[in-house]
Amino acid sequence: MSSSTVTARRISAAALAAAAIVGAVALPASAADHARPERPKVEISAVQYDSPGRDDRSRRSLNKEWVELTNTTRRTVNLDGWTLRNKDGRTYTFHHYRLDGRATVRIHTGEGRDTDTDLFQDLRDYVWDDYSDTATLRNDHGRFVDDESWGRHHRGGHQHGGHQRDNVRR
């Protein structure tokens, strides 16, 4: 091989390496210019699975059992058709509800008037098992979004923080 061929190959290799470095440095800037819109991220942020006080199935007692959902993005998320379900298959379906960006909604077991921050399942019996259960959130296509498990018999599952205080799972 002649020295001019070796020199030409070295120059080509150096040019390719320089182009790769320039491309890698420029990539973040161009990626920022064409950033994807934020994906909806709704999570189960807390669960009050054992209502404080006597379990007498009163409206007050039933409404002290709840699950909180938080939208961690800045965009409003349409929850129409989404479901919240316990391990026994008891399911609450969201109807015509939009969760604002950075907002939280509490889904109570008992009866009440729905607001922007509180929704009611209008049930007359408790949904969440005091000893062991899983709350599972799915979107309107039935795809898993988040879950929260508690008790001694849960198998894995996603847990936010994993601590308990006054029968509230956060």
C-alpha positions as CSV (number, residue, x, y, z in Angstrom):
1,M,0.0,0.0,0.0
2,S,1.4,3.4,-0.9
3,S,1.8,6.1,1.7
4,S,-0.6,8.3,-0.2
5,T,-3.4,5.6,0.2
6,V,-2.6,5.3,3.9
7,T,-2.7,9.1,4.3
8,A,-6.0,9.3,2.4
9,R,-7.6,6.6,4.7
10,R,-6.4,8.4,7.8
11,I,-7.8,11.7,6.6
12,S,-11.1,10.0,5.8
13,A,-11.2,8.4,9.2
14,A,-10.5,11.7,10.9
15,A,-13.2,13.4,8.9
16,L,-15.7,10.7,9.9
17,A,-14.8,11.0,13.5
18,A,-15.1,14.8,13.4
19,A,-18.5,14.5,11.8
20,A,-19.7,12.0,14.5
21,I,-18.6,14.4,17.2
22,V,-20.3,17.4,15.6
23,G,-23.5,15.3,15.1
24,A,-23.5,14.1,18.7
25,V,-23.1,17.7,20.0
26,A,-25.8,19.0,17.7
27,L,-28.3,16.3,18.5
28,P,-29.5,17.6,21.8
29,A,-30.2,21.0,20.3
30,S,-32.2,19.6,17.4
31,A,-34.0,17.2,19.7
32,A,-35.0,20.1,22.0
33,D,-36.4,21.9,18.9
34,H,-38.6,18.9,18.1
35,A,-39.5,17.7,21.5
36,R,-42.3,15.3,21.8
37,P,-45.4,16.5,23.6
38,E,-45.5,15.4,27.2
39,R,-47.2,11.9,27.6
40,P,-50.1,11.9,30.1
41,K,-48.8,10.6,33.4
42,V,-51.5,9.9,36.0
43,E,-50.6,8.0,39.1
44,I,-52.2,6.7,42.2
45,S,-50.8,9.1,44.8
46,A,-52.5,7.9,48.0
47,V,-55.1,5.3,49.2
48,Q,-57.2,5.5,52.4
49,Y,-58.2,1.8,52.4
50,D,-59.4,1.6,56.0
51,S,-61.8,4.5,56.8
52,P,-61.1,6.0,60.2
53,G,-63.6,5.2,63.0
54,R,-66.3,2.6,63.1
55,D,-67.0,0.7,59.9
56,D,-70.8,1.2,60.0
57,R,-71.4,1.6,56.3
58,S,-72.7,5.1,56.8
59,R,-72.2,7.7,54.1
60,R,-69.6,9.4,56.3
61,S,-67.6,6.2,56.9
62,L,-67.8,5.1,53.2
63,N,-66.6,8.5,52.0
64,K,-63.5,8.3,54.3
65,E,-62.4,5.3,52.1
66,W,-60.8,6.7,49.0
67,V,-58.1,6.6,46.3
68,E,-56.3,9.7,45.1
69,L,-55.1,10.2,41.5
70,T,-52.6,12.9,40.6
71,N,-51.8,14.2,37.1
72,T,-48.0,14.9,37.2
73,T,-48.0,16.7,33.9
74,R,-48.9,20.2,32.9
75,R,-51.6,19.0,30.4
76,T,-55.2,18.1,31.2
77,V,-55.9,14.4,30.8
78,N,-59.3,13.1,29.7
79,L,-60.1,10.2,32.1
80,D,-63.3,9.3,30.3
81,G,-63.5,5.5,30.1
82,W,-60.6,4.9,32.5
83,T,-61.1,2.4,35.3
84,L,-60.1,2.0,38.9
85,R,-60.4,-1.6,40.1
86,N,-59.7,-3.7,43.2
87,K,-58.3,-7.2,43.3
88,D,-61.8,-8.7,43.4
89,G,-62.8,-7.0,40.2
90,R,-65.0,-4.3,41.6
91,T,-64.6,-1.5,39.1
92,Y,-65.2,2.3,39.0
93,T,-65.4,3.8,35.5
94,F,-64.7,7.5,34.9
95,H,-67.4,9.3,32.9
96,H,-66.9,12.7,31.4
97,Y,-64.0,13.7,33.7
98,R,-60.9,15.7,32.9
99,L,-58.1,15.9,35.4
100,D,-56.2,19.2,35.1
101,G,-52.5,19.4,34.9
102,R,-50.7,19.1,38.3
103,A,-54.1,18.4,39.9
104,T,-55.4,15.6,42.2
105,V,-58.8,14.0,42.4
106,R,-60.1,11.8,45.3
107,I,-62.4,9.0,44.4
108,H,-64.6,8.2,47.4
109,T,-66.4,4.9,47.9
110,G,-69.7,6.3,49.2
111,E,-72.4,8.7,47.8
112,G,-72.0,12.4,47.1
113,R,-71.9,15.1,44.5
114,D,-69.0,15.0,42.1
115,T,-66.7,18.0,41.9
116,D,-63.4,18.8,40.2
117,T,-61.5,17.4,43.2
118,D,-63.9,14.7,44.6
119,L,-65.7,11.9,42.7
120,F,-68.1,9.4,44.3
121,Q,-68.7,5.8,43.4
122,D,-72.1,5.9,45.1
123,L,-71.7,2.5,46.7
124,R,-73.2,1.3,50.0
125,D,-70.4,-1.1,50.9
126,Y,-66.6,-0.8,51.2
127,V,-64.4,-1.5,48.2
128,W,-60.9,-1.7,49.5
129,D,-59.9,-4.6,51.8
130,D,-58.3,-3.3,55.0
131,Y,-55.7,-6.1,55.2
132,S,-54.6,-6.7,51.6
133,D,-55.7,-5.3,48.3
134,T,-54.5,-3.7,45.1
135,A,-55.9,-0.6,43.4
136,T,-55.3,-0.8,39.6
137,L,-55.7,2.1,37.2
138,R,-56.2,1.5,33.5
139,N,-56.8,3.9,30.6
140,D,-59.7,3.9,28.2
141,H,-58.0,1.3,26.1
142,G,-57.6,-1.1,29.0
143,R,-53.9,-0.5,29.3
144,F,-52.2,-0.6,32.7
145,V,-51.4,2.9,34.0
146,D,-50.5,2.4,37.7
147,D,-51.3,0.3,40.7
148,E,-50.9,0.4,44.5
149,S,-50.8,-2.6,46.8
150,W,-50.9,-3.0,50.5
151,G,-51.0,-5.8,53.1
152,R,-49.1,-8.9,53.8
153,H,-50.2,-10.9,50.7
154,H,-49.4,-8.5,47.9
155,R,-47.1,-9.8,45.3
156,G,-44.9,-7.1,44.0
157,G,-46.8,-4.2,42.5
158,H,-45.9,-0.6,42.2
159,Q,-45.7,1.2,45.5
160,H,-45.3,5.0,45.9
161,G,-42.9,5.4,48.8
162,G,-44.0,2.2,50.4
163,H,-44.9,3.7,53.8
164,Q,-48.0,3.6,55.9
165,R,-49.5,6.2,58.2
166,D,-52.9,6.0,59.7
167,N,-53.9,3.3,57.1
168,V,-53.1,5.7,54.2
169,R,-50.8,4.4,51.5
170,R,-48.9,7.2,49.8
